[in-house]
Structure formats: structure tokens, C-alpha cells
Amino acid sequence: MNKIKRLVIVGGTHGNELTGIYLVKKFERSPQLIQRSSFETCTLLANPKAYEIGKRFVDTDLNRCFQRQDLHNLNLSSYEAQRAKVIYQTYGTKGTLEANLMIDLHSSTSNMGLTIILARQLPYNLQLAAYLTSVNPNVKILYSEPQTLENPYLDSICEFGCSIEVGAVAQGTLNATLFQQTEELIYAILDYVEAYNKETPLRVQDTLMVYQSIRTIDYPRNATGEIQAMIHPRLQFQDYQALHPGEPIFLTFDGEEIVYEGDKVVYPVFINEAAYYEKGIAMFMTLPIEIATI
Amino acid sequence: MNKIKRLVIVGGTHGNELTGIYLVKKFERSPQLIQRSSFETCTLLANPKAYEIGKRFVDTDLNRCFQRQDLHNLNLSSYEAQRAKVIYQTYGTKGTLEANLMIDLHSSTSNMGLTIILARQLPYNLQLAAYLTSVNPNVKILYSEPQTLENPYLDSICEFGCSIEVGAVAQGTLNATLFQQTEELIYAILDYVEAYNKETPLRVQDTLMVYQSIRTIDYPRNATGEIQAMIHPRLQFQDYQALHPGEPIFLTFDGEEIVYEGDKVVYPVFINEAAYYEKGIAMFMTLPIEIATI
């Protein structure tokens, strides 16, 4: 594989996820923290207008704007559609600052801990992910294929893209512990890339435990689309924990339990993510699988 | 004292605080839950447009729009200024549905547990608060005088107003446990009012522990007003716990601790409330005081 020549650290793809935004600000004040000898590191505040108004987005979710057909569709003119084009033309294939690796920093109201989200299973990313789990055993790897025809995520515009999702943290707030843990994770990524570029790759295990998203579950809703139940207290903040058939997942506003009716043990994540109420997602069901990193 | 004739339960004064909004929706579906024989109970979704767009407010914070001079100022025409006038003309003094008691339901990203906020020390409210602490010993009473010339809060338009602040819960999410606990608190209030109206008042203790807000503390900021530090991990979620002089309260983005430099033990609340970043408030410092309820 070719070396990484340029790496981009992105914050604020969602304007109310402050962890990534303040990390990018820190790196912009102190660029020496992220400079390494064998590659260039850039930073990007992806959706500054959304950050300014304290919202996830202005017109539409920027992190769903990167399908290639949309990037080439001149008729799409929302703030985020335009922003996506500019970002793609900068860091994407044949862009003015074409980058090989993009780290997109997100936070969640779900108890995601420190999660690396991969949308593709590329050996380089799997090995990087394996390295991060060896540096911090609390790191989880979530593999989630996009449901759209093309990959709509920002990190898809670079050959090796991944997202970091940290939580639980409320939108519009900073959690110092998660801030520092995310920062450490970024330095570990930079170390890994540097060693790889210098042809002294850091050793990783041969297999990696990955939580593979198998489907999403919506809240119970009435005919007008209004939610009829909440995440059950026993499931709240229990991301990555085993959920057995028959265990409660929702509690209606009248206090009735709704149980998980699947026939196998699953591991829910993104439980009670604020931004997913409107997307019709109460949680992602995942299954842990072991995959080879080489 | 005269009897309570009409009581209003308000949700959604802030559009992204879902607990109160979904409680009001529940009560509107099942009004028998909140009807009592000796008084009328109304419900109000205070800021429906903010709820629709998933934000605290559209133009300005509705819960700062109720100073009498503003309610009578025809030049104030923001969405919330107009909404405030309509609400006041309905439930306020000489309103079409003038109410004696208003319960305004809020939620916080701070670990406020179940807090009753009083802006005035009226015997009726103190006795009601004392009753609620006897029903649920986890209930805390926060006494916070408005800093403005007149009281700008929605609950000030009724003779006996108070707010319920529950947390920690992220904006835009529901926490089932807090939802149910808030619901129980509302029923306890209705029971208390009913008994009082029927001249069989429920017995309360003679004194009440109240956390009195003494001042607010802002985040450290640079010359352009940008925050320079986060809530210290040791203080995060520690609302209502003793903070001693010399103990850390902030952590800068570079990892330096900033300590509390006061000379007496205080009890911070509203620690890391998302909506207060823009108001210049990192926390409220309070002191516990014991006051007579009779």
C-alpha cells in the first residue's frame, strides 16, 4: 500500500457535537500537536454555520450529503449540499488538498464510550482499529454499512476514512473525560500512521472483534408518527451489552413494557441518540463478529 | 389563604426539553389523570414552534419574556414575546383563564435529580415543597431570585408558581425513569392542592432545607468570549455535592486544573447545563439554608 500523504481531522460535521469542534480548535491553536514527519495533517471545521447556531445542521444533515451523485448534482443548493461540494473538492479524490485518511469526530447522547465506526472493511483501517483497541481496551469497533446506494458519509471521500463516536455526552456540552480520551485516540492514530509510513508498522493482533450493525429499530409510533414509548430504563446507557429475547426495550408513556421479540441475542448501540428520533431510529442492533485484520 | 381554583401544568417552555412536553401530551390524552374535584387543571404546551424545530426557542428564551414591562410593550414582536403575551392574557392576572398555581416542567443536562425551583418564598409554595420532599426524600429545593428588575419567568404570572427541573437528561431525549418520577411529583402536587382546598391540609415539617443560589460562575473565556476550559471531571454530575475551597472546578483544553477560589464550602448546581453556555453560566453556587415553612 502507498503511504499516507495527507490526513484530515474533522470536527463539527454536526454543529452541536462540541468534542470534535473544540479538539479541532485546540489543534488549530497548537498545530505542532498533530504534525508528524512523514505526512501532513490538516484540520477542518466541517459545518461552521451549524456550530454558530448550535444545531446539528442548518438545512440538512451534512453527514448524508456525500453520495457521489449528489456531489455532482448542481441543483442541490442547501447550505450543507454546497458545503459538501467544497469539502469534496478540497479533500476528496483529485481535490486541491487530496487526503488519504480522514478522521471524522462525532459525539452521541448514547453511551457509545469510544467507538470507531467503519463503513468499509479495508485492511488498513482494520489494522488501525486493532491498534487502537490494543492501546485502549475500552475502544469498540462498529461496522455499519450505509443503507444508501452510495456511501453518503463525509469520511467516505478519502481512501481511508473512519469516524470516532464518543458518548454519552449531551448535545451542546463538553465532557472533559471524553475530550481527553478522544484526544489520546487521535494521537494514537497519528503514531500508527507515522510508523506505517516509516515502514516500521506497529504490531496488531491477527483478529479483531467488530460489532456489525444488522438493523435499526424505531420507537413505537402512532398513525401520525408520534412516538408512543421511551427507551426502557433497563436498556438506557446499556450500549454494547447483550440483549436477550424477551427482555424489555421500551416503556410506553402509560408504563407498559415492550420486549425485544427477536430470536437471538443482540448488542444494541446508539440507544436513545437524540439526533435519531427524527430519523426513526431508537437503536442499532449489532452482532459481534471476529474478523481477520490481515 | 384562598383556595386554588385553577392550576396549569406547563411543558415545552423550552422546545428541546422533552420530559415536560410528553407529560403534557399524556395528560391531554388522559385528562382524568390530572382532574381533581376541588379545582380545575389545565395543560399548556408553551412554545410549540420551538418544539417543532427541536430547539430551546425560536427567537429568544421564552422563560425570560415575562417581565411585566415587556408583557405590556407592544414593540416587542419576536415569536416568544408574542407567545408570552398570549399566555399571560390567558393564565395571568385577570386573564381569561386566570390560574392560581402554575407548574412549569423543565429538564437539564445537569444532574439536577428532581428539583423544585422557587423564585419567591411564599408559605404556600414552601409548604408544598416540604410536602414533596416528604413524599420523595430525593427532591431538592432550589431558591433562585431573578437577577432582573422584575421576575422574567413564566411561572411568575400566577400567584403560586414553581418550576420542576429534572436531569441529567440530554436535550431532545426522554429518560423513562425521570419521566415517571416527574409524573409522580405532579400527582403529589395535585394531591396536596386537593387536600388543602378541602381544608384537610397534608402535614408538613416545620422547616425545610433550601439551596439558595448565591451567584453564578462563568467558564474561563478568552478576549473574544470563547470558552477556554471544561467542567472538571471531578465536578461533572456532582450537583448538590459540597465543593471545598481549593478543589478543581475547570480543566483547560491543555489539561490544566482551575480550582475553586472561594473561602467557604458551596454546593454547585446546574453544572454543565447545555443552554447556559451562551448565557455565561458554568454553574450556580448555592448554600443550603433551613427556613421555616409556617
Interface residues (C-beta under 8 A of the other chain):
Chain A: Y22 K25 K26 S30 G54 K55 T109 A168 V169 A170 Q171 G172 T173 L174 N175 A176 T177 F179 Q180 E226 M230 I231 H232 P233 Q236 L251 F253 D254 G255 N272 E273 A274 A275 Y277 E278
Chain B: Y22 K25 K26 G54 K55 T109 A168 V169 A170 Q171 G172 T173 L174 N175 A176 T177 F179 Q180 E226 M230 I231 H232 P233 Q236 L251 F253 D254 G255 N272 E273 A274 A275 Y277 E278
